[in-house]
């Protein structure tokens, strides 16, 4: 995840702990893709279909990781708007 999202042209301000990807006030659970903001649940609307071809090979459930990546990109867009 760090390599996919935080590379040289990646999203600034990402941090990871044992169970979460953190971006600003948001936390995305790495096992469920559940999003919270300062501990409160947040609903993120993502497109129903996304292009999985944009992702490198991933060793886990690709739909879950695709959801985490898409959610992270959407949150970064919101924070930079």
C-alpha positions as YAML, in Angstrom:
chain: A
units: angstrom
residues:
- id: 1
  name: UNK
  ca: [0.00, 0.00, 0.00]
- id: 2
  name: UNK
  ca: [2.78, 2.41, 0.86]
- id: 3
  name: UNK
  ca: [4.47, 1.75, -2.47]
- id: 4
  name: UNK
  ca: [1.24, 2.16, -4.46]
- id: 5
  name: UNK
  ca: [-0.03, 5.32, -2.73]
- id: 6
  name: UNK
  ca: [3.02, 7.02, -1.30]
- id: 7
  name: UNK
  ca: [5.58, 6.83, -4.09]
- id: 8
  name: UNK
  ca: [7.41, 9.85, -5.51]
- id: 9
  name: UNK
  ca: [4.24, 11.13, -7.22]
- id: 10
  name: UNK
  ca: [1.95, 9.75, -4.53]
- id: 11
  name: UNK
  ca: [-0.35, 11.28, -1.98]
- id: 12
  name: UNK
  ca: [1.40, 13.51, 0.55]
- id: 13
  name: UNK
  ca: [0.64, 13.16, 4.23]
- id: 14
  name: UNK
  ca: [-0.06, 9.43, 4.32]
- id: 15
  name: UNK
  ca: [0.94, 7.45, 7.35]
- id: 16
  name: UNK
  ca: [0.38, 3.85, 8.33]
- id: 17
  name: UNK
  ca: [0.07, 2.11, 11.65]
- id: 18
  name: UNK
  ca: [-0.65, -1.54, 12.42]
- id: 19
  name: UNK
  ca: [-4.28, -1.42, 11.25]
- id: 20
  name: UNK
  ca: [-4.94, 1.92, 9.56]
- id: 21
  name: UNK
  ca: [-3.91, 4.14, 6.72]
- id: 22
  name: UNK
  ca: [-4.14, 7.72, 7.97]
- id: 23
  name: UNK
  ca: [-4.65, 10.85, 5.89]
- id: 24
  name: UNK
  ca: [-5.33, 14.09, 7.72]
- id: 25
  name: UNK
  ca: [-8.24, 13.54, 10.12]
- id: 26
  name: UNK
  ca: [-9.27, 10.32, 8.35]
- id: 27
  name: UNK
  ca: [-8.38, 6.71, 9.12]
- id: 28
  name: UNK
  ca: [-9.06, 3.83, 6.74]
- id: 29
  name: UNK
  ca: [-9.02, 0.38, 8.31]
- id: 30
  name: UNK
  ca: [-6.73, -1.86, 6.25]
- id: 31
  name: UNK
  ca: [-8.76, -5.04, 6.82]
- id: 32
  name: UNK
  ca: [-12.24, -3.64, 6.19]
- id: 33
  name: UNK
  ca: [-11.79, -0.32, 4.31]
- id: 34
  name: UNK
  ca: [-14.04, 1.31, 6.95]
- id: 35
  name: UNK
  ca: [-13.44, 5.07, 7.12]
- id: 36
  name: UNK
  ca: [-13.55, 7.15, 10.27]
- id: 37
  name: UNK
  ca: [-12.91, 10.81, 10.91]
- id: 38
  name: UNK
  ca: [-11.73, 11.51, 14.44]
- id: 39
  name: UNK
  ca: [-13.30, 8.21, 15.52]
- id: 40
  name: UNK
  ca: [-16.70, 8.77, 13.88]
- id: 41
  name: UNK
  ca: [-17.81, 6.65, 10.88]
- id: 42
  name: UNK
  ca: [-17.73, 8.39, 7.50]
- id: 43
  name: UNK
  ca: [-19.52, 7.23, 4.34]
- id: 44
  name: UNK
  ca: [-17.54, 7.70, 1.13]
- id: 45
  name: UNK
  ca: [-19.40, 7.34, -2.15]
- id: 46
  name: UNK
  ca: [-17.21, 5.72, -4.79]
- id: 47
  name: UNK
  ca: [-18.06, 4.82, -8.38]
- id: 48
  name: UNK
  ca: [-19.65, 1.37, -8.65]
- id: 49
  name: UNK
  ca: [-17.11, 0.26, -11.24]
- id: 50
  name: UNK
  ca: [-13.44, 1.05, -11.24]
- id: 51
  name: UNK
  ca: [-10.61, -0.12, -13.45]
- id: 52
  name: UNK
  ca: [-8.67, -2.79, -11.57]
- id: 53
  name: UNK
  ca: [-6.13, -2.75, -14.40]
- id: 54
  name: UNK
  ca: [-4.63, 0.40, -12.87]
- id: 55
  name: UNK
  ca: [-3.46, -1.58, -9.86]
- id: 56
  name: UNK
  ca: [-0.26, -3.60, -9.65]
- id: 57
  name: UNK
  ca: [-0.49, -7.25, -8.63]
- id: 58
  name: UNK
  ca: [-1.75, -7.35, -5.06]
- id: 59
  name: UNK
  ca: [-1.28, -10.33, -2.73]
- id: 60
  name: UNK
  ca: [-4.67, -9.98, -1.02]
- id: 61
  name: UNK
  ca: [-8.33, -9.46, -1.90]
- id: 62
  name: UNK
  ca: [-8.08, -7.09, -4.85]
- id: 63
  name: UNK
  ca: [-11.55, -5.63, -4.40]
- id: 64
  name: UNK
  ca: [-10.76, -4.66, -0.80]
- id: 65
  name: UNK
  ca: [-7.44, -3.08, -1.75]
- id: 66
  name: UNK
  ca: [-9.03, -1.36, -4.74]
- id: 67
  name: UNK
  ca: [-11.61, 0.11, -2.38]
- id: 68
  name: UNK
  ca: [-8.90, 1.33, 0.02]
- id: 69
  name: UNK
  ca: [-6.93, 2.92, -2.82]
- id: 70
  name: UNK
  ca: [-10.00, 4.57, -4.37]
- id: 71
  name: UNK
  ca: [-11.13, 5.84, -0.96]
- id: 72
  name: UNK
  ca: [-7.68, 7.24, -0.20]
- id: 73
  name: UNK
  ca: [-7.58, 9.04, -3.54]
- id: 74
  name: UNK
  ca: [-11.07, 10.49, -2.95]
- id: 75
  name: UNK
  ca: [-10.13, 11.70, 0.54]
- id: 76
  name: UNK
  ca: [-6.93, 13.26, -0.79]
- id: 77
  name: UNK
  ca: [-8.97, 15.04, -3.48]
- id: 78
  name: UNK
  ca: [-11.35, 16.39, -0.81]
- id: 79
  name: UNK
  ca: [-8.51, 17.55, 1.42]
- id: 80
  name: UNK
  ca: [-6.80, 19.35, -1.46]
- id: 81
  name: UNK
  ca: [-9.96, 20.96, -2.85]
...
